[in-house]
């Protein structure tokens, strides 16, 4: 199945660039993949319960096994998970009790709801009717799908979703540069991603949509704005990386911490002698901040709303990050959706085709209506740096 996903995503990667309305140079190099030598302690969705077996860096889901299922499964990209959490669990300040309560929870004997916040995997998840995280396999056919436009086009073309139910339900405000706080004043705009700056991106094979968005933004913002650098030279300085040009031997043994860190220009290996381009192993909204917090990279282009969340959330763990506009804030705003070359994305929602129990369809209608018509949803989006569909 993994090979099938890889083939599908690689095909989408090529298609993305061939259909772009602007030219982007080819990627001729290879990244170094983020290495996980520790962990970021992400906030939990709910309060802890007893018994409680989660251990930092040691035992998240290793000791929970089996095939699990929910009656209503949502397949959705993970980049707006902070807004989705508010929608599902509630916002008392907005008078919103949460869709879990409105649509029913297992204790109310109505319908159980589960959702994944991963890269867009809805095509394969709907086909295979399963999704696996470590020792947990979630079994069941999703009944509601959210996806970026390209993936939603495929879902409609495949007959996997009801095309008549397809609607845009959020837009982002474009991209910014998220940097380690110790690089503030050194990385001032997109041109400063050149030189010895270590840049982290999504995986170009496994998350081609996000990679194409961010890498294309780097080139086009530099190309379409007078920021003091040549766009092609900047792009090539990042994405033509030859990993044979530096010592990669340490990467093969994760227990040789000094050896692994040397690949990223750490310790006795000065920056500039190792990786220039670092890429996520699988889930960019986890791996990009990991690379920054663990000093495997200096900067990454990322959605504005994600940058807001990461800066605030990870400061509580001791990881200090800063947001730098792509143009150096020349227009007076952090979010720069109108900046030439900055890519603004829209997510779409649709009902999955198939036969479901009446209570599942009823609960799905509640969720669908909330995400497409509720003013509370629009306020949640605004609070997290997003907007209604553009």
C-alpha positions as CSV (number, residue, x, y, z in Angstrom):
1,X,0.0,0.0,0.0
2,X,2.9,2.4,0.8
3,X,4.3,1.9,-2.7
4,X,0.9,2.7,-4.1
5,X,0.7,5.9,-2.1
6,X,4.2,6.8,-3.2
7,X,3.4,6.3,-6.9
8,X,0.2,8.4,-6.5
9,X,1.9,11.2,-4.7
10,X,4.8,11.3,-7.1
11,X,2.3,11.6,-10.0
12,X,0.6,14.5,-8.2
13,X,4.0,16.1,-7.7
14,X,4.7,16.2,-11.4
15,X,1.2,17.3,-12.2
16,X,1.4,20.2,-9.7
17,X,4.3,21.8,-11.5
18,X,3.1,21.2,-15.0
19,X,-0.2,22.9,-14.3
20,X,1.2,25.9,-12.3
21,X,0.4,29.3,-13.7
22,X,4.0,30.3,-13.3
23,X,7.3,28.7,-14.0
24,X,9.4,27.1,-11.3
25,X,12.9,25.6,-11.9
26,X,13.3,21.9,-11.6
27,X,14.4,20.3,-8.3
28,X,17.6,18.6,-9.1
29,X,18.9,17.7,-5.7
30,X,18.0,15.6,-2.7
31,X,17.1,16.6,0.9
32,X,18.4,15.1,4.1
33,X,15.4,13.7,6.0
34,X,14.6,15.1,9.5
35,X,16.1,12.8,12.2
36,X,14.1,12.2,15.3
37,X,16.5,12.0,18.2
38,X,14.0,13.4,20.7
39,X,10.4,14.6,20.8
40,X,8.2,17.7,20.9
41,X,5.6,17.4,23.6
42,X,2.5,18.5,21.7
43,X,-0.6,19.6,23.6
44,X,-3.4,17.0,24.1
45,X,-6.9,17.4,22.8
46,X,-8.5,16.4,26.1
47,X,-7.8,16.2,29.8
48,X,-5.8,13.2,31.0
49,X,-7.6,10.2,32.4
50,X,-6.6,7.3,34.7
51,X,-4.9,4.9,34.0
52,X,-2.6,7.1,31.9
53,X,0.2,5.4,30.0
54,X,1.7,8.1,27.7
55,X,5.4,8.7,28.2
56,X,7.4,11.5,26.7
57,X,9.6,10.1,23.8
58,X,9.1,6.5,24.9
59,X,5.5,5.3,24.8
60,X,2.9,7.3,22.9
61,X,0.9,4.5,21.2
62,X,3.3,1.6,21.3
63,X,1.3,-0.2,24.0
64,X,-2.1,0.3,22.4
65,X,-2.9,-2.4,19.9
66,X,-5.8,-3.5,17.8
67,X,-8.2,-2.5,15.0
68,X,-10.4,0.4,16.1
69,X,-13.4,1.9,14.4
70,X,-15.7,4.9,14.7
71,X,-19.1,5.2,13.0
72,X,-18.4,8.6,11.4
73,X,-14.8,9.0,10.1
74,X,-13.5,12.3,8.8
75,X,-10.5,12.3,6.4
76,X,-8.9,15.7,6.4
77,X,-5.5,17.4,6.0
78,X,-3.8,18.3,9.2
79,X,-2.6,21.8,8.6
80,X,-5.7,23.5,10.2
81,X,-5.9,21.1,13.1
82,X,-6.1,23.9,15.7
83,X,-9.3,25.3,14.2
84,X,-10.7,21.8,13.8
85,X,-10.1,21.2,17.5
86,X,-12.1,24.2,18.4
87,X,-14.9,23.1,16.1
88,X,-15.0,19.6,17.5
89,X,-14.4,20.2,21.2
90,X,-16.1,23.6,21.6
91,X,-15.4,27.3,22.2
92,X,-17.4,28.4,25.3
93,X,-16.4,32.0,24.6
94,X,-18.3,31.8,21.3
95,X,-21.3,29.8,22.8
96,X,-20.2,26.8,20.9
97,X,-20.5,23.5,22.8
98,X,-18.6,21.5,20.2
99,X,-19.6,19.2,17.3
100,X,-18.8,16.1,19.4
101,X,-21.6,17.1,21.8
102,X,-24.0,18.3,19.1
103,X,-23.5,15.2,16.9
104,X,-23.3,12.8,19.8
105,X,-20.6,10.9,21.6
106,X,-20.4,7.2,22.5
107,X,-21.7,7.9,26.0
108,X,-24.8,9.4,24.5
109,X,-25.4,6.3,22.3
110,X,-25.7,8.4,19.1
111,X,-22.6,8.2,16.9
112,X,-18.9,8.0,17.5
113,X,-16.7,10.4,15.6
114,X,-13.0,10.1,14.7
115,X,-10.8,12.2,12.4
116,X,-7.2,12.1,11.3
117,X,-5.0,15.2,10.9
118,X,-2.4,13.9,8.5
119,X,-1.2,14.7,5.0
120,X,-4.1,14.4,2.5
121,X,-4.7,10.6,2.3
122,X,-8.4,10.5,1.6
123,X,-8.1,8.8,-1.8
124,X,-6.4,5.8,-0.4
125,X,-8.2,5.9,2.9
126,X,-11.6,5.8,1.2
127,X,-10.4,3.0,-1.1
128,X,-8.7,0.8,1.6
129,X,-11.2,1.7,4.4
130,X,-8.3,1.8,6.9
131,X,-5.6,4.1,8.3
132,X,-2.7,3.0,10.5
133,X,-0.8,4.8,13.2
134,X,1.9,2.6,14.8
135,X,0.1,-0.3,16.5
136,X,-3.4,1.2,16.0
137,X,-5.3,0.5,12.7
138,X,-8.5,2.5,12.3
139,X,-11.0,0.5,10.3
140,X,-13.8,2.0,8.4
141,X,-14.8,4.1,5.3
142,X,-14.7,7.8,5.9
143,X,-18.0,9.5,5.3
144,X,-16.7,13.1,5.1
145,X,-13.6,14.3,3.3
146,X,-11.7,17.6,3.4
147,X,-8.9,18.2,0.9
148,X,-7.1,20.8,-1.2
149,X,-8.4,21.5,-4.6
150,X,-6.2,19.1,-6.6
151,X,-7.0,16.1,-4.3
152,X,-10.7,17.0,-4.3
153,X,-10.7,17.1,-8.1
154,X,-9.4,13.5,-8.0
155,X,-12.0,12.4,-5.4
156,X,-14.8,13.8,-7.6
157,X,-13.3,12.3,-10.8
158,X,-12.9,8.9,-9.1
159,X,-16.6,9.0,-7.9
160,X,-15.4,8.7,-4.3
161,X,-17.3,11.8,-3.2
162,X,-20.6,13.5,-4.1
163,X,-19.5,16.3,-6.5
164,X,-22.6,18.3,-5.8
165,X,-21.7,18.5,-2.1
166,X,-18.2,19.9,-2.8
167,X,-17.7,23.3,-1.4
168,X,-14.7,25.4,-0.3
169,X,-14.8,26.0,3.4
170,X,-11.6,27.8,4.3
171,X,-8.7,29.7,2.8
172,X,-5.3,30.5,4.3
173,X,-3.5,33.8,4.2
174,X,-0.5,32.6,2.3
175,X,3.0,31.7,3.6
176,X,5.6,33.2,5.9
177,X,9.1,32.2,7.0
178,X,9.2,30.4,10.4
179,X,12.7,30.7,11.9
180,X,14.6,29.8,15.0
181,X,14.6,32.8,17.4
182,X,18.4,32.9,17.3
183,X,18.2,33.7,13.6
184,X,16.1,36.9,14.1
185,X,17.8,39.8,12.4
186,X,19.8,37.3,10.2
187,X,16.9,36.0,8.2
188,X,15.0,39.0,7.1
189,X,13.2,38.0,3.9
190,X,13.1,35.2,1.4
191,X,16.5,36.1,-0.1
192,X,18.1,35.1,3.2
193,X,17.1,31.5,2.7
194,X,20.2,31.4,0.5
195,X,23.8,31.1,1.7
196,X,24.4,28.8,4.7
197,X,20.8,29.0,5.9
198,X,19.4,25.5,6.5
199,X,16.0,25.3,5.0
200,X,13.4,22.6,6.0
201,X,10.5,21.7,3.7
202,X,7.8,19.1,3.4
203,X,8.8,15.8,1.8
204,X,8.7,16.4,-2.0
205,X,7.5,12.8,-2.7
206,X,5.1,12.2,0.2
207,X,3.6,15.7,0.5
208,X,3.9,17.1,-3.0
209,X,1.1,19.6,-2.7
210,X,2.7,21.4,0.3
211,X,6.2,21.1,-1.1
212,X,5.1,22.6,-4.4
213,X,3.3,25.4,-2.6
214,X,6.3,26.4,-0.4
215,X,9.1,25.8,-2.9
216,X,7.1,27.6,-5.6
217,X,6.5,30.5,-3.2
218,X,10.2,30.9,-2.5
219,X,11.0,31.2,-6.2
220,X,8.1,33.4,-7.2
221,X,8.3,35.8,-4.3
222,X,12.0,36.3,-5.1
223,X,11.1,36.5,-8.9
224,X,8.2,38.9,-8.7
225,X,9.5,41.3,-6.0
226,X,12.6,43.5,-5.9
227,X,14.2,42.0,-2.8
228,X,17.8,41.9,-3.9
229,X,18.4,38.3,-5.0
230,X,18.1,36.3,-8.2
231,X,15.2,33.8,-7.9
232,X,16.8,31.0,-9.9
233,X,20.1,31.2,-8.0
234,X,18.2,31.2,-4.7
235,X,16.1,28.2,-5.7
236,X,19.0,26.3,-7.0
237,X,21.1,27.0,-3.9
238,X,18.5,25.2,-1.9
239,X,17.1,22.5,-4.2
240,X,20.1,21.3,-6.1
241,X,21.7,19.9,-3.0
242,X,24.1,17.0,-3.6
243,X,24.2,14.9,-0.5
244,X,27.4,13.2,-1.7
245,X,29.2,16.5,-1.2
246,X,29.2,16.1,2.6
247,X,29.7,13.4,5.1
248,X,26.4,11.4,5.5
249,X,27.9,8.4,7.3
250,X,26.5,9.5,10.7
251,X,23.0,9.5,9.6
252,X,22.8,5.7,9.4
253,X,23.0,5.1,13.2
254,X,20.5,7.1,15.2
255,X,22.2,6.1,18.4
256,X,25.4,7.9,17.3
257,X,24.0,11.3,18.2
258,X,27.2,13.2,17.5
259,X,27.4,11.5,14.1
260,X,23.8,12.4,13.2
261,X,24.1,16.0,14.4
262,X,27.2,16.5,12.3
263,X,25.1,16.0,9.2
264,X,23.1,19.1,10.1
265,X,26.2,21.2,10.8
266,X,26.1,20.8,14.6
267,X,28.8,20.5,17.3
268,X,32.3,20.0,15.8
269,X,30.8,20.2,12.3
270,X,30.2,23.9,11.5
271,X,27.1,25.0,9.7
272,X,27.7,25.0,6.0
273,X,29.5,21.7,6.0
274,X,26.3,19.6,6.1
275,X,22.7,19.7,5.0
276,X,21.4,22.9,3.4
277,X,18.0,21.3,2.5
278,X,16.2,19.2,5.1
279,X,12.8,17.6,4.4
280,X,10.1,16.1,6.5
281,X,10.0,12.3,6.9
282,X,6.2,12.2,6.5
283,X,4.0,14.8,8.2
284,X,5.3,18.3,7.7
285,X,3.3,20.1,10.3
286,X,5.1,17.9,12.9
287,X,8.5,17.6,11.2
288,X,9.1,21.2,10.1
289,X,8.9,22.5,13.7
290,X,10.8,19.5,14.9
291,X,13.7,20.4,12.6
292,X,13.7,24.0,13.9
293,X,13.3,23.2,17.6
294,X,16.1,20.5,17.5
295,X,18.5,22.7,15.5
296,X,18.4,20.6,12.3
297,X,17.3,23.6,10.3
298,X,17.2,27.4,10.6
299,X,14.1,28.3,8.7
300,X,11.1,27.0,6.8
301,X,8.4,28.5,4.6
302,X,5.0,27.5,6.0
303,X,1.4,28.6,6.1
304,X,0.8,31.8,8.2
305,X,-1.8,30.1,10.4
306,X,0.5,27.2,11.2
307,X,3.3,29.6,12.0
308,X,1.1,31.5,14.5
309,X,0.1,28.2,16.2
310,X,3.6,26.9,16.3
311,X,5.2,30.0,17.7
312,X,2.7,30.3,20.5
313,X,2.4,26.5,21.3
314,X,6.1,25.6,21.2
315,X,7.1,28.6,23.3
316,X,5.5,26.7,26.2
317,X,7.9,23.8,25.6
318,X,11.0,26.1,25.5
319,X,11.3,26.2,21.7
320,X,11.5,29.8,20.7
321,X,10.4,30.5,17.1
322,X,9.8,33.8,15.2
323,X,7.7,34.7,12.1
324,X,9.3,36.7,9.3
325,X,7.3,37.9,6.3
326,X,8.6,36.7,2.9
327,X,9.2,40.4,1.9
328,X,10.6,41.5,5.2
329,X,7.3,43.2,6.2
330,X,7.7,45.9,3.6
331,X,3.9,46.2,3.3
332,X,3.4,46.5,7.0
333,X,1.7,43.2,7.7
334,X,2.8,39.8,8.9
335,X,0.3,38.0,6.8
336,X,1.1,38.8,3.1
337,X,-1.6,37.1,1.0
338,X,-1.5,39.9,-1.6
339,X,2.3,39.7,-2.0
340,X,3.1,38.8,-5.6
341,X,4.2,35.2,-5.7
342,X,2.8,34.2,-2.3
343,X,0.5,31.2,-2.7
344,X,-2.9,31.2,-1.0
345,X,-4.6,27.8,-0.6
346,X,-8.2,26.8,-0.2
347,X,-9.5,23.6,1.3
348,X,-12.7,21.9,0.1
349,X,-15.3,19.7,1.8
350,X,-17.5,16.9,0.3
351,X,-19.6,14.0,1.4
352,X,-18.2,10.6,0.6
353,X,-20.3,8.4,-1.6
354,X,-21.5,5.1,0.0
355,X,-24.2,3.6,2.2
356,X,-24.1,4.7,5.8
357,X,-26.5,4.3,8.8
358,X,-29.1,7.0,9.2
359,X,-27.6,8.3,12.4
360,X,-24.2,8.6,10.6
361,X,-25.8,10.6,7.8
362,X,-27.7,12.8,10.2
363,X,-24.5,13.5,12.2
364,X,-22.5,14.1,9.0
365,X,-25.1,16.7,7.9
366,X,-24.6,18.6,11.2
367,X,-20.8,18.7,10.6
368,X,-21.1,19.6,7.0
369,X,-23.6,22.4,7.6
370,X,-21.3,23.8,10.4
371,X,-18.2,24.0,8.2
372,X,-20.1,25.5,5.2
373,X,-22.7,27.9,6.9
374,X,-21.8,28.6,10.5
375,X,-20.7,32.1,11.5
376,X,-19.0,30.5,14.5
377,X,-16.7,28.6,12.1
378,X,-15.8,31.9,10.4
379,X,-14.9,33.3,13.8
380,X,-12.8,30.3,14.6
381,X,-11.0,30.7,11.3
382,X,-10.3,34.4,12.0
383,X,-9.0,33.6,15.4
384,X,-6.4,31.2,14.0
385,X,-5.3,33.4,11.1
386,X,-7.5,32.0,8.3
387,X,-10.4,33.4,6.3
388,X,-13.6,32.3,4.5
389,X,-13.0,30.7,1.1
390,X,-11.6,33.2,-1.4
